[in-house]
Amino acid sequence: MATHKICILGGSGFVGRHLAERLSQGGHSVRILTRNRERNRENLLVLPGVEVVEADVHDPIALEKQLEGCNVVINLVGILNENKPGREDYPPERHGDFEKNHIELPRLVANTCGHLGIPRLLHMSALGANPIGPSAYLRSKGIGEEIIRQSGENSAEMGHFNYLTGPKLLWGRGLKVTSFRPSVIFGEGDRFFNRFAQLLRSIPFFIPMAGTNAKMQPVWVEDVVSAYVQSIDDEKTYGKAYDLCGPKVYTLGELMAYTQSLIGTHRAIVPLGNFVGNLQASIMEKLPGKVLTRDNLRSLSVDNICTRKDLADVFHIQATAIESVVPGYLRKKGARAERLAEIRNRRA
Ligand SMILES: NC(=O)c1ccc[n+]([C@@H]2O[C@H](COP(=O)([O-])OP(=O)(O)OC[C@H]3O[C@@H](n4cnc5c(N)ncnc54)[C@H](OP(=O)(O)O)[C@@H]3O)[C@@H](O)[C@H]2O)c1
């Protein structure tokens, strides 16, 4: 397999850390762009061939400087909630953090790749992303994905989408794009099972919760990473978007119950209807950390499940079940920390 010079935006996050580790093992040279290099020293700098660079990826000049010399770009930047929300009197995905990170950034990244003649761009979208989806998160992700799709060399066949008006683009210089649309991703260091466990341990007796019937199909981070790594050099994935799901569908309530069975708590989960759920979310979204927002609830109003089996059919990956992985990291902490310590010792 060819080795590449790969630049990852959002490479310091949960998925990015796993991806960087795999790319490093594959002998690739990896540059991770972050807003805070110091925060990522322990986690990433120890990996051979990985450099972590502090840069403002939203600044066209800074981005161009960092992407120069790379032949593959991977964009993983994404947020679940906005600190600066969109305007109330306009579609909410516009003019806030969702627009900045999910729409304008993909546009800038595609534009910069086109400008520098970088041939390959992999983009992280989300299952259910849709320009006319029910939440600002899903709409902004959908528009960003559409921008990436149209920036690829097959864009002429894909028609135009009227949200795409913007600065003149430099696409069409042979950029090969692939988007990935995972359901909720689990694995060591995730914000899903780990956050449930934290919530269940910290709240006594019972937890009132909306969206417990929402369906999802959790996919293992290492399976997602395998799809990314394979797709870099696989021509059949050029210009395509892939839905990534685990082997089984669960409701949110079932996943909470499963988490309880692993960590040994017995809280009653009290399902809330739409009205009370929204009321609860409208309070919680004002608290630090924004555990739950009304926009999150709108995302949960559509099932987050796959109708295709892209992991198996395209990448020949047999999706891993939560039961084979989650007990390992919810019960026992620090397997990744142990692995990194081992690498550190080997290099010393
Ligand atoms: N985790 C899931 O269950 C899941 C499911 C579907 C789709 N996705 C998508 O997968 C991608 C990665 O998810 P993740 O779970 O790894 O997320 P994460 O752990 O929250 O990491 C997000 C990354 O984005 C960067 N970032 C966040 N806000 C930014 C901003 N304003 N400007 C520049 N960079 C910013 C962060 O970099 P620094 O803080 O270092 O600057 C971080 O590396 C996202 O696009 C997400 O929407 C995730």
The ligand as an ORCA input file, in Angstrom:
! r2SCAN-3c Opt
* xyz 0 1
  N     -19.020     10.514     17.577
  C     -20.137     10.149     16.940
  O     -20.979      9.370     17.464
  C     -20.423     10.658     15.554
  C     -21.530     10.158     14.830
  C     -21.773     10.645     13.545
  C     -20.923     11.595     12.997
  N     -19.880     12.066     13.724
  C     -19.000     13.086     13.128
  O     -17.656     12.615     13.182
  C     -16.760     13.712     13.340
  C     -15.808     13.435     14.486
  O     -16.581     13.203     15.644
  P     -15.877     13.023     17.072
  O     -16.801     12.241     17.899
  O     -14.468     12.578     16.901
  O     -15.909     14.530     17.585
  P     -15.056     15.218     18.751
  O     -14.398     14.208     19.603
  O     -15.941     16.211     19.385
  O     -13.915     15.990     17.936
  C     -14.254     17.078     17.159
  C     -13.007     17.648     16.508
  O     -13.407     18.828     15.806
  C     -12.556     19.903     16.165
  N     -13.377     21.103     16.323
  C     -14.501     21.256     17.059
  N     -14.967     22.509     16.975
  C     -14.110     23.164     16.160
  C     -14.043     24.507     15.690
  N     -14.923     25.428     16.035
  N     -13.032     24.821     14.863
  C     -12.095     23.908     14.508
  N     -12.095     22.642     14.926
  C     -13.080     22.275     15.751
  C     -11.899     19.543     17.467
  O     -10.542     20.009     17.380
  P      -9.759     20.834     18.532
  O     -10.666     20.954     19.712
  O      -8.521     20.048     18.805
  O      -9.458     22.116     17.868
  C     -11.924     18.024     17.480
  O     -10.727     17.496     16.979
  C     -17.639     14.957     13.500
  O     -17.759     15.590     12.262
  C     -18.988     14.388     13.917
  O     -20.060     15.218     13.528
  C     -19.603     11.625     14.976
*
